[in-house]
């Protein structure tokens, strides 16, 4: 395993241990932040692990794209005390999709367990909660005036980072949906590049950037964790001191 990957996994373990101390600081905003913080760590950890097991860049790109989306929600949670209403609205809207699309097999199972009347009651309650959550989020973020406005790009816009959506997020989406993209570029340009090396570097740099951003957001919301900052800076300095291998 490369030095970069080892550094990422060490940093994730450190961040996970240090985040446990923040659990005692209770508030809705901080509670959601900690959930998304742990999710980001899990997604980055999974992306690194998948990169060593997969022959294509698509599987880790799927996790990295989710990690980037999670990072934006972390930023917004740390920046806007009312953003947890948006998170809640997204959660309830996604949950209500079960009833909007009658998703199988769960919908059929609920119908069998609850009966038509019971299922109808549950469906009406789900729609009501989703509608009320959207209205509450819209009071603080007027651009979210319809269910479809809860999409990813509008959450990037709330963060003031639409350009990041148009570049990094779009690239990860393209890689996730079309694993042949890098190979096609190589063939079209008649290049003979060590794609595995280049993809590893892109993955590692993205993961490290997301983790550093998460530490910044955590410091903004909970106050600086001096031990975490000191150890993280030390790890990054160690990594930077390692001479890069020249591409063949």
Secondary structure, DSSP 8 states (H G I E B T S, - for coil): --HHHHHHHHHHHHHHHHHGGGGGS--HHHHHHHHHHHHHHHHHHHHHHHHTT-SSSHHHHHHHHHHHHHHHHHHHHHH-TTTHHHHHHHHHHHHHHHHHTT-TTHHHHHHHHHHHHHHHHHHHHHHHHHHHHHHHHHHH-TT--SGGGGSHHHHHHHTT-HHHIIIIIHHHHHHHH-TTHHHHHHHHTT----HHHHHHHHHHHHHHHHHHHHHHHHHHHH---HHHHHHHHHHHHHHHHS------
